[in-house]
Amino acid sequence: MNFFISMLMVLFISNPFNTSEVTPEIDTQKTEIVIEGTDQMKFNLSEINVKAGETVTLTLKHTGKLPKAAMGHNWVLLASGTDVKTFAMEALKARDNEYIPKGTEQVLAYTALVGGGEETTIEFTAPAAGEYDFICTFPGHYALMKGKLIVE
């Protein structure tokens, strides 16, 4: 009987299908970014660096006190080659959609519009290597609230 138990132990320990010894490789390519917008119409970051294909978690914090209707902020990542001024003028017409034109292919990712003291978080996959503009599309803000997403 001891021989039988010993054999079972040997088989169990040497079993290549024993999942307790298998460690799966998990891709943890994630970047967390916090960007702040103020009542003075400024982002605290003008450049953000990420790697192509990684998951980006971006939190937009409005550190001011003014309400969304007066000083709302969002964060909008534009496709490569988008003319920022032309896009911003189109966005003015999208008030009912928080200044994000519906059906556009020029927007790669965007946050909700937030007012003073509020924050919002999004998650997106970083696009191909290159430089991408980001802006706030609230009326008149794009000229000051802008920056570059640099993708390596």
DSSP file (Angstrom, degrees, kcal/mol; ACC not computed):
  #  RESIDUE AA STRUCTURE BP1 BP2  ACC     N-H-->O    O-->H-N    N-H-->O    O-->H-N    TCO  KAPPA ALPHA  PHI   PSI    X-CA   Y-CA   Z-CA
    1    1 A M     >        0   0    0      0, 0.0     4,-2.2     0, 0.0     5,-0.2   0.000 360.0 360.0 360.0 -41.1    0.0    0.0    0.0
    2    2 A N  H  >  +     0   0    0      1,-0.2     4,-2.4     2,-0.2     5,-0.2   0.876 360.0  53.6 -62.3 -36.9    2.9    2.4    0.8
    3    3 A F  H  > S+     0   0    0      2,-0.2     4,-2.3     1,-0.2    -1,-0.2   0.918 107.9  50.1 -62.5 -43.6    4.4    1.6   -2.6
    4    4 A F  H  > S+     0   0    0      2,-0.2     4,-2.0     1,-0.2    -2,-0.2   0.912 112.2  46.4 -61.8 -45.3    1.1    2.6   -4.3
    5    5 A I  H  X S+     0   0    0     -4,-2.2     4,-2.2     2,-0.2    -1,-0.2   0.887 111.2  53.0 -65.1 -40.4    0.8    5.9   -2.4
    6    6 A S  H  X S+     0   0    0     -4,-2.4     4,-2.2     1,-0.2    -2,-0.2   0.907 108.8  49.4 -62.2 -41.6    4.5    6.6   -3.1
    7    7 A M  H  X S+     0   0    0     -4,-2.3     4,-2.5     2,-0.2    -2,-0.2   0.903 109.7  51.2 -64.6 -42.1    3.8    6.1   -6.8
    8    8 A L  H  X S+     0   0    0     -4,-2.0     4,-2.5     1,-0.2    -1,-0.2   0.898 109.9  50.4 -62.0 -40.1    0.8    8.4   -6.8
    9    9 A M  H  X S+     0   0    0     -4,-2.2     4,-2.7     2,-0.2     5,-0.2   0.919 110.0  49.4 -64.2 -43.8    2.9   11.1   -5.1
   10   10 A V  H  X S+     0   0    0     -4,-2.2     4,-2.2     1,-0.2    -2,-0.2   0.923 113.2  47.1 -61.6 -45.1    5.6   10.8   -7.7
   11   11 A L  H  X S+     0   0    0     -4,-2.5     4,-0.6     2,-0.2    -2,-0.2   0.912 113.5  47.9 -63.7 -43.1    3.1   11.0  -10.5
   12   12 A F  H >< S+     0   0    0     -4,-2.5     3,-0.7     1,-0.2    -2,-0.2   0.925 114.1  45.6 -64.9 -45.1    1.3   14.0   -8.9
   13   13 A I  H 3< S+     0   0    0     -4,-2.7    -1,-0.2     1,-0.2    -2,-0.2   0.869 117.9  42.3 -68.9 -37.1    4.5   15.9   -8.3
   14   14 A S  H 3< S+     0   0    0     -4,-2.2    -1,-0.2    -5,-0.2    -2,-0.2   0.410  81.7 128.0 -91.4   3.5    6.0   15.2  -11.8
   15   15 A N    X<  -     0   0    0     -3,-0.7     3,-1.5    -4,-0.6    -3,-0.0  -0.435  49.9-154.4 -63.1 118.0    2.7   15.9  -13.6
   16   16 A P  T 3  S+     0   0    0      0, 0.0    -1,-0.2     0, 0.0    -4,-0.0   0.655  93.3  59.6 -69.2 -12.9    3.4   18.4  -16.4
   17   17 A F  T 3   +     0   0    0      3,-0.0     2,-0.8     2,-0.0    -2,-0.1   0.378  69.7 125.0 -94.8   3.8   -0.2   19.5  -16.3
   18   18 A N    X   -     0   0    0     -3,-1.5     3,-1.4     1,-0.2     4,-0.2  -0.523  47.2-162.2 -66.6 108.0    0.0   20.5  -12.6
   19   19 A T  G >  S+     0   0    0     -2,-0.8     3,-0.8     1,-0.3    -1,-0.2   0.605  77.0  78.9 -74.5 -11.4   -1.3   24.1  -12.9
   20   20 A S  G 3  S+     0   0    0      1,-0.2    -1,-0.3     3,-0.0    -2,-0.1   0.737  98.0  45.1 -69.0 -18.5    0.1   25.1   -9.5
   21   21 A E  G <  S+     0   0    0     -3,-1.4     2,-0.5    -5,-0.0    -1,-0.2   0.483  91.7  97.1-100.4  -4.1    3.5   25.4  -11.1
   22   22 A V    <   -     0   0    0     -3,-0.8    -5,-0.0    -4,-0.2    -3,-0.0  -0.754  52.3-169.4 -91.1 124.6    2.4   27.3  -14.3
   23   23 A T        -     0   0    0     -2,-0.5     2,-0.1     2,-0.0    -3,-0.0  -0.927  16.0-142.9-113.5 107.6    2.8   31.1  -14.1
   24   24 A P        -     0   0    0      0, 0.0     2,-0.6     0, 0.0    -2,-0.0  -0.384  16.0-121.6 -68.9 146.0    1.1   32.8  -17.0
   25   25 A E        -     0   0    0     -2,-0.1     2,-0.5     2,-0.0    -2,-0.0  -0.792  30.3-165.1 -88.1 122.1    2.8   35.8  -18.5
   26   26 A I        -     0   0    0     -2,-0.6     2,-0.8     2,-0.0     0, 0.0  -0.922  18.9-130.9-112.6 129.8    0.4   38.8  -18.2
   27   27 A D        +     0   0    0     -2,-0.5    -2,-0.0     1,-0.1     0, 0.0  -0.695  25.7 178.8 -79.5 113.5    1.1   41.9  -20.2
   28   28 A T        +     0   0    0     -2,-0.8     2,-1.8     2,-0.1    -1,-0.1  -0.180  20.4 149.8-109.1  39.4    0.8   44.8  -17.7
   29   29 A Q        +     0   0    0     24,-0.1    26,-2.4     2,-0.0     2,-0.4  -0.547  25.9 141.9 -74.6  86.3    1.5   47.6  -20.1
   30   30 A K  E     -a   55   0A   0     -2,-1.8     2,-0.4    24,-0.2    26,-0.2  -0.978  32.7-167.6-130.8 142.8   -0.6   50.3  -18.4
   31   31 A T  E     -a   56   0A   0     24,-2.5    26,-3.0    -2,-0.4     2,-0.5  -0.998   7.6-155.6-129.3 133.5    0.0   53.9  -17.8
   32   32 A E  E     -a   57   0A   0     -2,-0.4     2,-0.4    24,-0.2    26,-0.2  -0.932  14.9-176.1-109.3 130.6   -2.0   56.1  -15.4
   33   33 A I  E     -a   58   0A   0     24,-3.1    26,-2.9    -2,-0.5     2,-0.5  -0.977  13.2-164.8-128.2 137.3   -2.1   59.8  -16.1
   34   34 A V  E     -a   59   0A   0     -2,-0.4     2,-0.4    24,-0.2    26,-0.2  -0.991  12.7-178.4-119.8 124.1   -3.7   62.6  -14.1
   35   35 A I  E     -a   60   0A   0     24,-2.9    26,-2.6    -2,-0.5     2,-0.4  -0.970  11.6-149.9-123.3 139.3   -4.1   65.9  -15.8
   36   36 A E  E     -a   61   0A   0     -2,-0.4     8,-1.8    24,-0.2     2,-0.4  -0.864   5.5-161.5-113.0 142.6   -5.6   69.0  -14.2
   37   37 A G  E     -aB  62  43A   0     24,-2.7    26,-2.5    -2,-0.4    27,-0.6  -0.936  14.8-157.4-117.0 145.2   -7.6   71.9  -15.7
   38   38 A T    >   -     0   0    0      4,-1.5     3,-1.3    -2,-0.4     4,-0.2  -0.645  34.6-106.6-118.1 171.8   -8.0   75.3  -14.0
   39   39 A D  T 3  S+     0   0    0      1,-0.3    -1,-0.0    -2,-0.2    23,-0.0   0.597 117.9  67.0 -70.4 -11.1  -10.3   78.2  -14.0
   40   40 A Q  T 3  S-     0   0    0      2,-0.1    -1,-0.3     0, 0.0     0, 0.0   0.193 118.9-110.6 -92.8  15.2   -7.5   80.1  -15.8
   41   41 A M  S <  S+     0   0    0     -3,-1.3     2,-0.4     1,-0.2    -2,-0.1   0.932  74.5 128.5  56.6  54.4   -8.0   77.8  -18.8
   42   42 A K        -     0   0    0     -4,-0.2    -4,-1.5   103,-0.1     2,-0.3  -0.998  52.2-142.2-137.9 141.8   -4.8   75.8  -18.5
   43   43 A F  B     -B   37   0A   0    101,-0.4    -6,-0.2    -2,-0.4   103,-0.1  -0.751  19.4-136.2 -89.0 148.8   -3.8   72.2  -18.3
   44   44 A N  S    S+     0   0    0     -8,-1.8     2,-0.4    -2,-0.3    -7,-0.1   0.603  91.5  54.8 -80.8  -9.9   -1.0   71.4  -15.9
   45   45 A L        +     0   0    0     -9,-0.3     3,-0.1     1,-0.1    -2,-0.1  -0.983  50.2 174.4-123.4 133.6    0.6   69.1  -18.6
   46   46 A S  S    S+     0   0    0     -2,-0.4   102,-2.3     1,-0.3     2,-0.4   0.482  76.5  38.9-110.0  -7.7    1.4   70.1  -22.1
   47   47 A E  E     -d  148   0B   0    100,-0.2     2,-0.4   102,-0.0    -1,-0.3  -0.990  60.2-174.7-144.8 134.1    3.1   66.9  -23.0
   48   48 A I  E     -d  149   0B   0    100,-2.5   102,-3.6    -2,-0.4     2,-0.5  -0.996  11.9-154.6-128.1 132.1    2.2   63.3  -22.2
   49   49 A N  E     +d  150   0B   0     -2,-0.4     2,-0.3   100,-0.2   102,-0.2  -0.924  24.1 153.5-112.3 130.4    4.5   60.3  -23.1
   50   50 A V  E     -d  151   0B   0    100,-2.5   102,-2.6    -2,-0.5     2,-0.4  -0.869  40.0-106.5-141.4 173.7    3.1   56.8  -23.6
   51   51 A K    >   -     0   0    0     -2,-0.3     3,-1.8   100,-0.2    75,-0.2  -0.867  43.8 -96.1-107.5 142.7    4.0   53.6  -25.6
   52   52 A A  T 3  S+     0   0    0     -2,-0.4    76,-0.2     1,-0.2     3,-0.1  -0.271 106.1  12.0 -55.6 133.8    2.1   52.5  -28.6
   53   53 A G  T 3  S+     0   0    0     73,-1.8    -1,-0.2    74,-0.4     2,-0.1   0.290  93.9 127.7  84.0  -9.7   -0.6   49.9  -27.8
   54   54 A E    <   -     0   0    0     -3,-1.8    72,-2.9    73,-0.2     2,-0.5  -0.409  66.7-105.0 -79.3 159.0   -0.5   50.2  -24.1
   55   55 A T  E     -aC  30 125A   0    -26,-2.4   -24,-2.5    70,-0.2     2,-0.5  -0.702  35.2-159.5 -82.4 127.6   -3.6   50.8  -22.0
   56   56 A V  E     -aC  31 124A   0     68,-3.5    68,-2.3    -2,-0.5     2,-0.6  -0.941   9.0-164.9-112.9 125.6   -3.8   54.4  -20.8
   57   57 A T  E     -aC  32 123A   0    -26,-3.0   -24,-3.1    -2,-0.5     2,-0.5  -0.951  16.2-172.5-106.9 115.1   -6.0   55.4  -17.9
   58   58 A L  E     -aC  33 122A   0     64,-2.3    64,-2.6    -2,-0.6     2,-0.5  -0.934   9.9-166.2-116.4 127.1   -6.4   59.2  -17.9
   59   59 A T  E     -aC  34 121A   0    -26,-2.9   -24,-2.9    -2,-0.5     2,-0.6  -0.954   6.1-157.6-112.1 125.7   -8.1   61.2  -15.1
   60   60 A L  E     -aC  35 120A   0     60,-2.8    60,-2.0    -2,-0.5     2,-0.5  -0.909  10.5-169.7-101.2 121.6   -9.1   64.8  -15.8
   61   61 A K  E     -aC  36 119A   0    -26,-2.6   -24,-2.7    -2,-0.6     2,-0.9  -0.954  15.1-149.9-113.3 127.4   -9.4   66.9  -12.6
   62   62 A H  E     -a   37   0A   0     56,-2.9    55,-2.1    -2,-0.5   -24,-0.2  -0.858  14.8-176.3 -93.9 106.9  -11.0   70.3  -12.7
   63   63 A T        +     0   0    0    -26,-2.5   -25,-0.2    -2,-0.9    -1,-0.1   0.477  53.0  89.4 -86.3  -2.0   -9.2   72.1   -9.9
   64   64 A G  S    S-     0   0    0    -27,-0.6    53,-0.5     7,-0.1    54,-0.1  -0.041  74.4-130.1 -82.9-169.6  -11.2   75.3  -10.2
   65   65 A K        +     0   0    0     51,-0.2    -1,-0.1    52,-0.1    50,-0.0   0.530  67.8 108.0-118.5 -14.6  -14.4   76.4   -8.6
   66   66 A L  S    S-     0   0    0      1,-0.1    50,-3.3     5,-0.1    -2,-0.1  -0.382  72.9-107.0 -72.7 145.8  -16.5   77.6  -11.6
   67   67 A P    >>  -     0   0    0      0, 0.0     4,-2.9     0, 0.0     3,-1.0  -0.193  28.6-105.3 -70.5 163.5  -19.4   75.4  -12.7
   68   68 A K  H 3> S+     0   0    0      1,-0.3     4,-1.2     2,-0.2    46,-0.1   0.848 117.7  58.9 -56.1 -39.5  -19.4   73.4  -15.9
   69   69 A A  H 34 S+     0   0    0      1,-0.2    -1,-0.3     2,-0.2    -3,-0.0   0.804 117.8  31.1 -63.9 -29.0  -21.7   75.8  -17.7
   70   70 A A  H <4 S+     0   0    0     -3,-1.0    -2,-0.2     1,-0.1    -1,-0.2   0.797 141.4   8.8 -97.7 -34.1  -19.2   78.7  -17.2
   71   71 A M  H  < S+     0   0    0     -4,-2.9    -2,-0.2     2,-0.0    -3,-0.1  -0.284  78.5 165.7-148.1  51.8  -15.9   76.9  -17.2
   72   72 A G     <  -     0   0    0     -4,-1.2     2,-0.4    43,-0.1    43,-0.2  -0.384  15.6-161.7 -71.4 150.3  -16.3   73.3  -18.3
   73   73 A H  B     +H  114   0C   0     41,-2.3    41,-2.8    -2,-0.1     2,-0.3  -0.985  14.4 169.0-132.6 144.9  -13.2   71.3  -19.3
   74   74 A N        -     0   0    0     -2,-0.4     2,-0.5    39,-0.2    64,-0.1  -0.878  29.2-127.5-137.0 175.5  -12.7   68.1  -21.2
   75   75 A W        -     0   0    0     -2,-0.3    36,-1.8    37,-0.2     2,-0.5  -0.987  26.7-176.3-128.7 119.6   -9.7   66.3  -22.7
   76   76 A V  E     -FE 110 135B   0     59,-2.6    59,-2.0    -2,-0.5     2,-0.6  -0.972  14.4-153.0-125.2 122.9  -10.0   65.3  -26.3
   77   77 A L  E     -FE 109 134B   0     32,-3.2    31,-3.1    -2,-0.5    32,-1.1  -0.846  19.5-151.0 -95.8 122.5   -7.3   63.4  -28.2
   78   78 A L  E     -F  107   0B   0     55,-2.9    29,-0.2    -2,-0.6    55,-0.2  -0.671  18.2-105.0 -98.7 147.9   -7.3   64.1  -31.9
   79   79 A A    >   -     0   0    0     27,-3.0     3,-1.8    -2,-0.3    54,-0.2  -0.286  52.6 -83.5 -62.9 151.2   -6.3   61.9  -34.8
   80   80 A S  T 3  S+     0   0    0      1,-0.2    -1,-0.1    52,-0.1    52,-0.1  -0.308 116.2  23.1 -57.2 135.9   -2.9   62.6  -36.4
   81   81 A G  T 3  S+     0   0    0      1,-0.3     2,-0.3    -3,-0.1    -1,-0.2   0.422  83.7 145.4  87.4  -1.7   -3.2   65.4  -39.0
   82   82 A T    <   -     0   0    0     -3,-1.8     2,-0.8    24,-0.1    -1,-0.3  -0.530  53.9-125.7 -71.3 131.7   -6.3   67.0  -37.6
   83   83 A D     >  -     0   0    0     -2,-0.3     4,-2.6     1,-0.2     5,-0.2  -0.706  21.0-155.0 -77.0 112.2   -6.4   70.7  -38.0
   84   84 A V  H  > S+     0   0    0     -2,-0.8     4,-2.8     1,-0.2     5,-0.2   0.904  88.0  48.0 -59.9 -47.3   -7.0   71.8  -34.4
   85   85 A K  H  > S+     0   0    0      2,-0.2     4,-2.0     1,-0.2    -1,-0.2   0.923 113.5  47.1 -63.2 -45.1   -8.6   75.2  -35.2
   86   86 A T  H  > S+     0   0    0      1,-0.2     4,-1.7     2,-0.2    -1,-0.2   0.919 114.1  48.0 -62.4 -43.5  -11.0   73.8  -37.8
   87   87 A F  H  X S+     0   0    0     -4,-2.6     4,-2.5     1,-0.2    -2,-0.2   0.923 109.3  52.9 -63.1 -43.7  -11.9   70.9  -35.4
   88   88 A A  H  X S+     0   0    0     -4,-2.8     4,-1.2     1,-0.2    -1,-0.2   0.859 107.2  52.2 -61.3 -36.3  -12.4   73.3  -32.5
   89   89 A M  H  < S+     0   0    0     -4,-2.0     4,-0.5     2,-0.2    -1,-0.2   0.871 110.5  48.2 -67.5 -36.6  -14.8   75.4  -34.7
   90   90 A E  H >< S+     0   0    0     -4,-1.7     3,-1.3     1,-0.2     4,-0.2   0.890 106.2  58.0 -67.1 -39.7  -16.8   72.3  -35.5
   91   91 A A  H >< S+     0   0    0     -4,-2.5     3,-1.9     1,-0.3    -1,-0.2   0.804  92.4  68.7 -62.7 -29.6  -16.9   71.4  -31.8
   92   92 A L  T 3< S+     0   0    0     -4,-1.2     3,-0.5     1,-0.3    -1,-0.3   0.823  96.2  55.2 -57.1 -30.7  -18.6   74.7  -31.0
   93   93 A K  T <  S+     0   0    0     -3,-1.3     3,-0.3    -4,-0.5    -1,-0.3   0.531  93.7  72.3 -80.3  -6.5  -21.7   73.4  -32.8
   94   94 A A    X > +     0   0    0     -3,-1.9     5,-2.6    -4,-0.2     3,-1.8  -0.173  51.6 134.3-104.8  39.8  -21.8   70.3  -30.6
   95   95 A R  G > 5S+     0   0    0     -3,-0.5     3,-1.4     1,-0.3    -1,-0.2   0.879  71.0  56.7 -55.7 -40.6  -23.0   71.9  -27.4
   96   96 A D  G 3 5S+     0   0    0     -3,-0.3    -1,-0.3     1,-0.3    -2,-0.1   0.614 109.2  47.4 -69.6 -10.6  -25.7   69.1  -26.9
   97   97 A N  G X 5S-     0   0    0     -3,-1.8     3,-0.9     5,-0.0    -1,-0.3  -0.128 127.0 -94.7-120.4  35.0  -22.9   66.5  -27.0
   98   98 A E  T < 5S-     0   0    0     -3,-1.4    -3,-0.2     1,-0.2    39,-0.2   0.832  80.4 -59.0  54.0  37.7  -20.5   68.3  -24.6
   99   99 A Y  T 3 <S+     0   0    0     -5,-2.6    -1,-0.2     1,-0.2    -4,-0.2   0.786 106.6 124.4  65.3  32.7  -18.7   69.9  -27.6
  100  100 A I    <   -     0   0    0     -3,-0.9    -1,-0.2    -6,-0.7    -9,-0.0  -0.968  63.6-126.3-118.1 111.7  -17.7   66.6  -29.2
  101  101 A P    >   -     0   0    0      0, 0.0     3,-1.0     0, 0.0     2,-0.1  -0.334  28.1-118.4 -58.9 132.7  -18.9   66.4  -32.8
  102  102 A K  T 3  S+     0   0    0      1,-0.2    -5,-0.0    -2,-0.0     0, 0.0  -0.460  90.3  12.7 -72.4 143.0  -21.0   63.3  -33.4
  103  103 A G  T 3  S+     0   0    0      1,-0.2    -1,-0.2    -2,-0.1     2,-0.2   0.553  87.7 147.2  73.6   8.7  -19.8   60.8  -36.0
  104  104 A T    <   -     0   0    0     -3,-1.0     3,-0.2     1,-0.1    -1,-0.2  -0.517  40.3-161.0 -78.9 145.0  -16.3   62.3  -36.3
  105  105 A E  S    S+     0   0    0     -2,-0.2    -1,-0.1     1,-0.1    -2,-0.0   0.308  81.2  81.5 -99.8   4.9  -13.3   60.2  -37.0
  106  106 A Q  S    S+     0   0    0    -28,-0.1   -27,-3.0   -27,-0.1     2,-0.6   0.575  75.8  80.1 -86.3 -10.2  -11.0   62.9  -35.8
  107  107 A V  E     +F   78   0B   0    -29,-0.2   -29,-0.2    -3,-0.2     3,-0.1  -0.876  47.1 174.3-103.8 122.7  -11.4   62.0  -32.1
  108  108 A L  E    S-     0   0B   0    -31,-3.1     2,-0.3    -2,-0.6   -30,-0.2   0.784  72.2 -11.4 -92.6 -33.2   -9.4   59.1  -30.8
  109  109 A A  E     +F   77   0B   0    -32,-1.1   -32,-3.2    15,-0.1    -1,-0.4  -0.970  64.9 176.8-162.3 152.4  -10.5   59.4  -27.1
  110  110 A Y  E     -F   76   0B   0     -2,-0.3   -34,-0.2   -34,-0.2     2,-0.2  -0.991  19.3-132.6-160.0 155.8  -12.2   62.0  -24.9
  111  111 A T        -     0   0    0    -36,-1.8     2,-0.1    -2,-0.3    11,-0.0  -0.557  36.9 -93.8 -99.6 169.3  -13.5   62.6  -21.4
  112  112 A A        -     0   0    0     -2,-0.2     2,-0.4     1,-0.1   -37,-0.2  -0.370  50.1 -94.8 -70.4 162.0  -16.8   63.9  -20.2
  113  113 A L        -     0   0    0    -39,-0.1     2,-0.3    -2,-0.1   -39,-0.2  -0.691  48.8-169.2 -80.5 131.9  -17.1   67.6  -19.6
  114  114 A V  B     -H   73   0C   0    -41,-2.8   -41,-2.3    -2,-0.4     2,-0.2  -0.913  11.2-147.3-126.5 153.1  -16.5   68.5  -15.9
  115  115 A G    >   -     0   0    0     -2,-0.3     3,-2.2   -43,-0.2   -53,-0.3  -0.481  51.8 -44.9-105.5-179.5  -16.9   71.6  -13.8
  116  116 A G  T 3  S+     0   0    0    -50,-3.3   -51,-0.2     1,-0.3    -1,-0.2  -0.152 127.0  11.3 -50.3 131.3  -15.0   73.0  -10.8
  117  117 A G  T 3  S+     0   0    0    -55,-2.1    -1,-0.3   -53,-0.5     2,-0.2   0.400 105.5 111.9  82.0  -2.9  -14.2   70.3   -8.2
  118  118 A E    <   -     0   0    0     -3,-2.2   -56,-2.9   -56,-0.2     2,-0.3  -0.586  43.4-170.8-100.8 163.8  -15.2   67.4  -10.5
  119  119 A E  E     -C   61   0A   0    -58,-0.2     2,-0.3    -2,-0.2   -58,-0.2  -0.981   4.6-168.3-148.2 159.3  -13.1   64.7  -12.2
  120  120 A T  E     -C   60   0A   0    -60,-2.0   -60,-2.8    -2,-0.3     2,-0.4  -0.986   8.8-149.4-147.1 151.8  -13.6   62.0  -14.7
  121  121 A T  E     +C   59   0A   0     -2,-0.3     2,-0.3   -62,-0.2   -62,-0.2  -0.974  12.8 179.4-129.6 139.4  -11.6   59.0  -15.9
  122  122 A I  E     -C   58   0A   0    -64,-2.6   -64,-2.3    -2,-0.4     2,-0.4  -0.885  14.8-147.9-128.9 163.7  -11.3   57.2  -19.2
  123  123 A E  E     +C   57   0A   0     -2,-0.3     2,-0.3   -66,-0.2   -66,-0.2  -1.000  26.3 156.5-132.5 134.7   -9.3   54.3  -20.5
  124  124 A F  E     -C   56   0A   0    -68,-2.3   -68,-3.5    -2,-0.4     2,-0.5  -0.965  42.5-104.1-150.0 164.4   -8.1   53.9  -24.0
  125  125 A T  E     -C   55   0A   0     -2,-0.3   -70,-0.2   -70,-0.2   -71,-0.1  -0.817  42.3-113.6 -93.9 128.8   -5.4   52.2  -26.0
  126  126 A A        -     0   0    0    -72,-2.9   -73,-1.8    -2,-0.5     3,-0.1  -0.353  35.6-126.1 -60.8 136.0   -2.5   54.4  -27.1
  127  127 A P        -     0   0    0      0, 0.0   -74,-0.4     0, 0.0   -73,-0.2   0.017  43.4 -56.9 -72.8-174.2   -2.4   54.8  -30.9
  128  128 A A  S    S-     0   0    0    -76,-0.2    23,-0.1     1,-0.2   -75,-0.0  -0.143  77.5 -69.8 -60.7 159.7    0.5   54.1  -33.2
  129  129 A A  S    S+     0   0    0     23,-0.2     2,-0.3    -3,-0.1    23,-0.2  -0.206  91.7  77.3 -54.1 139.7    3.8   55.9  -32.7
  130  130 A G  E    S- G   0 151B   0     21,-2.0    21,-3.2    -3,-0.1     2,-0.4  -0.933  81.2 -62.6 150.8-170.9    3.7   59.6  -33.4
  131  131 A E  E     - G   0 150B   0     -2,-0.3     2,-0.4    19,-0.2    19,-0.2  -0.941  43.4-174.2-114.4 133.7    2.6   62.9  -32.0
  132  132 A Y  E     - G   0 149B   0     17,-2.2    17,-3.4    -2,-0.4     2,-0.2  -0.975  20.7-126.3-128.4 138.7   -1.1   63.7  -31.4
  133  133 A D  E     - G   0 148B   0     -2,-0.4   -55,-2.9   -55,-0.2     2,-0.4  -0.587  20.4-166.8 -80.3 143.7   -2.8   66.9  -30.3
  134  134 A F  E     +EG  77 147B   0     13,-2.3    13,-2.0    -2,-0.2     2,-0.3  -0.987  15.4 164.5-126.2 146.5   -5.0   67.0  -27.3
  135  135 A I  E     -EG  76 146B   0    -59,-2.0   -59,-2.6    -2,-0.4     2,-0.5  -0.910  41.0-111.1-145.9 168.6   -7.3   70.0  -26.5
  136  136 A C        -     0   0    0      9,-1.5     9,-0.2    -2,-0.3   -61,-0.1  -0.950  25.1-159.7-100.8 129.7  -10.2   71.1  -24.4
  137  137 A T        +     0   0    0     -2,-0.5     3,-0.1   -39,-0.2    -1,-0.1   0.379  48.5 123.9 -97.3   5.2  -13.2   71.7  -26.7
  138  138 A F  S >> S-     0   0    0      1,-0.2     3,-2.5   -64,-0.1     4,-0.5  -0.430  85.9 -74.6 -59.9 141.3  -15.2   74.0  -24.4
  139  139 A P  T 34 S-     0   0    0      0, 0.0    -1,-0.2     0, 0.0    -2,-0.1  -0.091 115.1  -0.8 -48.4 124.1  -15.8   77.2  -26.4
  140  140 A G  T 34 S+     0   0    0     -3,-0.1     3,-0.4   -52,-0.1     4,-0.3   0.318 105.9  99.9  84.0  -6.9  -12.6   79.3  -26.6
  141  141 A H  T X>  +     0   0    0     -3,-2.5     4,-3.3     1,-0.2     3,-1.5   0.780  57.8  78.5 -84.0 -26.8  -10.5   77.0  -24.6
  142  142 A Y  T 3< S+     0   0    0     -4,-0.5    -1,-0.2     1,-0.3    -5,-0.1   0.776  85.3  63.4 -58.4 -28.3   -8.5   75.1  -27.3
  143  143 A A  T 34 S+     0   0    0     -3,-0.4    -1,-0.3     1,-0.2    -2,-0.1   0.834 122.1  18.7 -66.3 -31.4   -6.1   78.1  -27.8
  144  144 A L  T <4 S+     0   0    0     -3,-1.5     2,-1.3    -4,-0.3  -101,-0.4   0.733 117.0  65.8-107.5 -32.5   -4.7   77.8  -24.3
  145  145 A M  S  < S+     0   0    0     -4,-3.3    -9,-1.5    -9,-0.2     2,-0.3  -0.699  79.5 108.6 -98.7  85.9   -5.7   74.2  -23.2
  146  146 A K  E     + G   0 135B   0     -2,-1.3     2,-0.3   -11,-0.2   -11,-0.2  -0.957  29.6 150.5-152.3 164.6   -3.7   72.1  -25.5
  147  147 A G  E     - G   0 134B   0    -13,-2.0   -13,-2.3    -2,-0.3     2,-0.4  -0.965  37.5 -87.2-176.3-171.0   -0.8   69.8  -25.6
  148  148 A K  E     -dG  47 133B   0   -102,-2.3  -100,-2.5    -2,-0.3     2,-0.7  -0.960  14.3-150.5-124.3 135.4    0.8   66.8  -27.3
  149  149 A L  E     -dG  48 132B   0    -17,-3.4   -17,-2.2    -2,-0.4     2,-0.6  -0.939  21.3-157.2 -97.0 116.0    0.5   63.1  -26.7
  150  150 A I  E     -dG  49 131B   0   -102,-3.6  -100,-2.5    -2,-0.7     2,-0.6  -0.863   6.4-164.9-100.0 118.2    3.9   61.6  -27.7
  151  151 A V  E      dG  50 130B   0    -21,-3.2   -21,-2.0    -2,-0.6  -100,-0.2  -0.910 360.0 360.0-108.7 121.9    3.6   57.9  -28.5
  152  152 A E              0   0    0   -102,-2.6  -101,-0.2    -2,-0.6   -23,-0.2   0.423 360.0 360.0 -92.4 360.0    6.8   55.9  -28.8
